[in-house]
Amino acid sequence: MKLAQGLAEKRDVDPAIFSVADLLDSAFAAAHAGAFDLLLDKGTYDAISLSGDPAHRRRFIETAAAIAKPGTGRFLITSCNWTQDELVAHFEPGRRRCTNQRCRTAHRIGTDRSRSRVHRASDAAFAYHSHVKQPTFTFGGKQGQTTVTVAFQRTAANV
């Protein structure tokens, strides 16, 4: 955060406010509802996903949606654990269904297997905006990449 603030000051970017927050803290979400134009995540959602508690993933998505400015807020996420399609399925439910068995299995947290509570928690909160093209590799006849970066825009709908 200090580096980002230093660069903003050096380049005379005004008003740039940088913040580090616990996105699992509902009090933070309530205090900063709709306050952020841009959210950046590099690894936090991955770490939360590895915790094994689907409620943490759900809370992360809900908080990100709550604090992003409705209609114009952007959320940029870089992941080494999820594919682009999986991230879109998590943050923009209904647009794409998870095609990866690991992802579908991870979402089976209730009796409704066609649409998990993780997906329902963020209905209409984000819309896919774009992605960063990353270098790819081929192994065993399949093409992949080591990381994905996906940009979402916060919808104007209430969550």
C-alpha positions in Angstrom: 0.0 0.0 0.0 2.9 2.4 0.8 4.3 1.8 -2.7 1.0 2.6 -4.4 0.5 5.7 -2.3 4.1 6.8 -3.1 3.6 6.3 -6.8 0.3 8.2 -6.8 1.9 11.1 -5.0 4.9 11.1 -7.3 2.7 11.1 -10.4 0.3 13.7 -8.8 -2.7 11.4 -9.0 -5.5 13.1 -7.0 -7.5 11.9 -5.2 -6.2 8.4 -4.9 -7.0 6.6 -1.7 -5.6 3.1 -1.1 -6.9 0.8 1.6 -6.1 -2.7 2.9 -9.1 -4.5 4.3 -10.4 -7.8 5.6 -13.1 -8.7 3.1 -14.5 -11.3 5.5 -15.4 -8.5 8.0 -19.1 -7.5 7.5 -18.5 -4.3 9.6 -16.0 -3.2 6.9 -18.6 -3.8 4.2 -21.3 -1.8 6.1 -18.9 1.1 6.7 -17.7 1.3 3.1 -20.8 0.4 1.1 -20.4 1.5 -2.5 -17.2 3.5 -1.7 -14.6 2.0 -4.1 -14.1 2.6 -7.8 -11.5 -0.2 -8.1 -10.9 -3.4 -6.1 -7.7 -5.4 -6.8 -7.1 -9.0 -5.6 -4.0 -11.0 -6.3 -4.3 -14.2 -4.3 -6.7 -13.4 -1.5 -9.7 -15.2 -3.1 -7.3 -18.1 -3.8 -6.3 -18.3 -0.2 -9.9 -18.1 1.0 -10.9 -20.8 -1.4 -8.2 -23.1 0.0 -9.5 -22.6 3.5 -12.2 -25.2 2.7 -15.0 -23.1 4.2 -17.5 -22.1 1.4 -19.0 -19.5 3.7 -15.7 -17.5 3.5 -15.8 -17.5 -0.3 -19.5 -16.4 -0.2 -18.7 -13.6 2.3 -15.7 -12.4 0.2 -18.0 -12.1 -2.9 -20.7 -10.4 -1.0 -18.3 -7.9 0.6 -16.6 -7.1 -2.7 -20.0 -6.5 -4.3 -21.1 -4.3 -1.3 -18.0 -2.0 -1.3 -17.7 -1.6 -5.1 -19.4 1.4 -6.5 -22.7 0.2 -8.1 -22.8 0.6 -11.8 -19.2 1.8 -12.3 -17.0 0.0 -9.7 -14.4 -2.4 -11.1 -13.0 -5.6 -9.6 -9.8 -7.0 -11.0 -8.8 -10.5 -9.8 -5.7 -12.5 -10.5 -5.8 -16.2 -9.7 -3.5 -19.1 -10.0 -6.1 -21.6 -8.6 -9.1 -20.9 -10.8 -9.6 -20.7 -14.5 -11.2 -17.7 -16.2 -14.5 -19.6 -16.7 -14.6 -20.6 -13.1 -14.0 -17.1 -11.9 -16.8 -15.8 -14.2 -19.1 -18.5 -12.8 -18.3 -17.5 -9.2 -18.6 -13.7 -9.7 -21.2 -13.5 -12.4 -23.5 -16.5 -11.9 -25.8 -17.4 -14.7 -23.5 -16.2 -17.5 -21.4 -19.4 -17.6 -21.7 -22.6 -15.7 -18.7 -24.2 -14.2 -17.4 -26.8 -16.7 -14.6 -28.1 -14.5 -15.4 -31.0 -12.2 -13.2 -29.5 -9.4 -15.2 -26.3 -9.5 -18.6 -28.0 -9.6 -17.6 -30.2 -6.7 -16.4 -27.2 -4.7 -19.8 -25.5 -5.2 -21.9 -28.4 -3.8 -22.5 -26.9 -0.4 -26.2 -27.5 -0.2 -28.8 -29.7 -1.7 -29.2 -27.5 -4.8 -26.5 -28.8 -7.0 -27.4 -26.8 -10.1 -26.7 -23.5 -8.4 -24.8 -23.3 -5.2 -25.2 -20.8 -2.4 -21.8 -19.3 -3.4 -23.4 -18.5 -6.8 -26.7 -17.3 -5.4 -24.9 -15.0 -2.9 -23.7 -12.8 -5.6 -26.5 -12.9 -8.1 -26.2 -9.9 -10.5 -23.5 -8.3 -8.4 -20.8 -8.3 -11.1 -20.7 -8.5 -14.9 -17.7 -9.8 -16.8 -15.8 -6.9 -18.3 -12.6 -8.3 -19.8 -9.5 -10.3 -19.1 -5.8 -9.9 -19.5 -4.3 -12.2 -22.1 -1.7 -14.4 -20.5 1.0 -16.6 -21.9 -0.2 -20.2 -22.4 1.4 -23.6 -22.4 0.4 -27.0 -23.8 0.7 -30.2 -21.8 -0.8 -33.5 -22.6 -2.7 -32.0 -25.6 -4.4 -29.4 -23.4 -3.7 -25.7 -23.4 -3.5 -23.8 -20.1 -1.9 -20.9 -18.3 -0.4 -20.5 -14.9 -2.5 -17.4 -13.9 -5.6 -15.6 -15.1 -6.6 -12.0 -14.6 -10.3 -11.2 -15.0 -12.0 -7.8 -14.7 -15.6 -7.4 -13.6 -17.8 -4.4 -13.4 -20.2 -3.9 -10.5 -23.8 -3.9 -11.8 -26.3 -1.3 -10.7 -28.5 -3.9 -9.2 -28.8 -4.2 -5.4 -27.4 -7.3 -3.8 
